[in-house]
Amino acid sequence: MNDYLEAESLIVARLEDQVQDAQVHSSWGKPVIKETHELPPSVMVFLEDDKPGATAANGKDQKIEQIWLALVVVRDAENDAGPLISQVIRAMAGWKLPSSRFSPFQRVKSAFSPDYSPNGVFYFPIAFSTTFVFNIP
Protein backbone atom coordinates (compact mmCIF):
# COMPACT_ATOMS: atom_id res chain seq x y z
CA MET A 1 0.00 0.00 0.00
CA ASN A 2 1.57 3.24 -1.16
CA ASP A 3 -1.24 5.57 -0.07
CA TYR A 4 -2.44 5.17 3.51
CA LEU A 5 -5.40 7.47 2.74
CA GLU A 6 -6.28 5.72 -0.53
CA ALA A 7 -9.93 5.36 0.47
CA GLU A 8 -10.59 9.12 0.48
CA SER A 9 -10.54 9.74 -3.27
CA LEU A 10 -12.57 6.56 -3.87
CA ILE A 11 -15.21 7.64 -1.34
CA VAL A 12 -15.45 11.09 -2.95
CA ALA A 13 -15.85 9.51 -6.41
CA ARG A 14 -18.53 7.13 -5.11
CA LEU A 15 -20.53 9.93 -3.50
CA GLU A 16 -20.19 12.15 -6.58
CA ASP A 17 -21.64 9.30 -8.63
CA GLN A 18 -24.45 8.37 -6.21
CA VAL A 19 -25.57 11.65 -4.58
CA GLN A 20 -27.86 14.01 -6.47
CA ASP A 21 -28.15 17.79 -6.08
CA ALA A 22 -25.15 18.22 -3.76
CA GLN A 23 -21.46 18.89 -4.21
CA VAL A 24 -18.94 16.50 -2.67
CA HIS A 25 -15.70 17.82 -1.18
CA SER A 26 -12.88 16.43 0.90
CA SER A 27 -11.52 18.28 3.91
CA TRP A 28 -8.94 17.87 6.64
CA GLY A 29 -11.64 17.86 9.28
CA LYS A 30 -14.61 19.66 10.77
CA PRO A 31 -12.57 22.42 12.45
CA VAL A 32 -11.21 23.66 9.11
CA ILE A 33 -14.50 23.85 7.22
CA LYS A 34 -14.95 27.36 5.90
CA GLU A 35 -18.58 28.38 5.65
CA THR A 36 -19.49 30.14 2.45
CA HIS A 37 -22.91 30.80 1.02
CA GLU A 38 -22.08 28.33 -1.78
CA LEU A 39 -21.22 25.48 0.62
CA PRO A 40 -24.64 23.84 1.14
CA PRO A 41 -26.01 21.52 0.02
CA SER A 42 -22.89 19.41 0.08
CA VAL A 43 -21.18 16.40 1.57
CA MET A 44 -17.75 16.88 3.13
CA VAL A 45 -15.58 13.75 3.40
CA PHE A 46 -12.74 13.37 5.86
CA LEU A 47 -10.95 10.85 8.05
CA GLU A 48 -12.60 11.00 11.47
CA ASP A 49 -10.53 8.33 13.22
CA ASP A 50 -7.68 5.92 12.61
CA LYS A 51 -7.40 2.91 14.91
CA PRO A 52 -4.35 0.66 14.74
CA GLY A 53 -5.12 -2.91 15.82
CA ALA A 54 -3.49 -6.31 16.07
CA THR A 55 -0.11 -6.93 14.49
CA ALA A 56 1.46 -9.96 12.83
CA ALA A 57 4.73 -10.81 11.09
CA ASN A 58 6.82 -9.25 13.88
CA GLY A 59 4.84 -6.01 13.69
CA LYS A 60 5.15 -5.58 9.92
CA ASP A 61 1.48 -6.31 9.27
CA GLN A 62 -1.07 -4.33 11.24
CA LYS A 63 -4.85 -4.31 11.06
CA ILE A 64 -6.16 -0.77 10.72
CA GLU A 65 -9.70 0.53 11.15
CA GLN A 66 -10.41 3.85 9.50
CA ILE A 67 -13.59 5.77 10.21
CA TRP A 68 -14.55 8.09 7.39
CA LEU A 69 -17.06 10.88 7.93
CA ALA A 70 -19.54 12.08 5.35
CA LEU A 71 -20.69 15.41 6.76
CA VAL A 72 -24.00 16.43 5.21
CA VAL A 73 -24.23 20.23 5.02
CA VAL A 74 -27.57 21.96 4.30
CA ARG A 75 -29.32 25.27 4.87
CA ASP A 76 -32.86 23.88 4.88
CA ALA A 77 -32.69 21.03 7.40
CA GLU A 78 -36.42 20.33 7.28
CA ASN A 79 -36.55 19.72 3.52
CA ASP A 80 -33.00 18.89 2.42
CA ALA A 81 -31.30 16.96 5.25
CA GLY A 82 -33.36 13.74 5.25
CA PRO A 83 -33.17 13.00 1.52
CA LEU A 84 -29.44 13.84 1.33
CA ILE A 85 -28.62 11.74 4.42
CA SER A 86 -30.56 8.83 2.88
CA GLN A 87 -28.57 9.09 -0.37
CA VAL A 88 -25.27 9.05 1.53
CA ILE A 89 -26.26 5.99 3.58
CA ARG A 90 -27.47 4.11 0.46
CA ALA A 91 -24.21 4.94 -1.34
CA MET A 92 -21.88 3.93 1.49
CA ALA A 93 -23.41 1.21 3.71
CA GLY A 94 -22.09 -2.16 2.57
CA TRP A 95 -20.08 -0.63 -0.29
CA LYS A 96 -16.76 -2.32 -0.93
CA LEU A 97 -13.89 -0.30 -2.33
CA PRO A 98 -12.50 -1.59 -5.63
CA SER A 99 -9.31 -2.60 -3.80
CA SER A 100 -9.75 -6.04 -2.26
CA ARG A 101 -7.72 -5.14 0.83
CA PHE A 102 -10.57 -3.07 2.37
CA SER A 103 -13.59 -4.51 4.15
CA PRO A 104 -17.07 -3.30 3.11
CA PHE A 105 -18.12 -0.04 4.77
CA GLN A 106 -20.31 -0.26 7.85
CA ARG A 107 -22.18 2.64 9.37
CA VAL A 108 -20.85 3.51 12.84
CA LYS A 109 -21.50 6.17 15.45
CA SER A 110 -19.68 9.41 14.74
CA ALA A 111 -17.73 11.24 17.42
CA PHE A 112 -19.48 14.40 16.19
CA SER A 113 -23.09 15.38 16.84
CA PRO A 114 -25.45 17.19 14.48
CA ASP A 115 -24.74 20.89 14.69
CA TYR A 116 -26.05 24.29 13.58
CA SER A 117 -24.06 27.43 12.92
CA PRO A 118 -25.18 31.03 13.48
CA ASN A 119 -24.87 31.48 9.71
CA GLY A 120 -27.87 29.21 9.17
CA VAL A 121 -25.98 26.07 8.16
CA PHE A 122 -26.87 22.62 9.53
CA TYR A 123 -24.33 19.77 9.83
CA PHE A 124 -25.25 16.08 10.01
CA PRO A 125 -22.34 13.64 10.53
CA ILE A 126 -22.67 10.16 9.00
CA ALA A 127 -19.69 7.88 9.79
CA PHE A 128 -18.57 4.66 8.13
CA SER A 129 -15.74 2.29 9.01
CA THR A 130 -13.56 0.00 6.93
CA THR A 131 -10.60 -2.17 7.87
CA PHE A 132 -7.47 -3.25 6.03
CA VAL A 133 -4.06 -4.68 6.79
CA PHE A 134 -1.14 -2.27 6.42
CA ASN A 135 1.94 -4.20 5.30
CA ILE A 136 5.55 -3.14 5.64
CA PRO A 137 7.61 -5.14 3.11
Helices and strands as residue ranges (DSSP letters): H 6-18, E 23-26, G 30-32, E 42-56, E 61-74, I 77-81, H 82-92, E 106-108, E 115-116, E 122-135
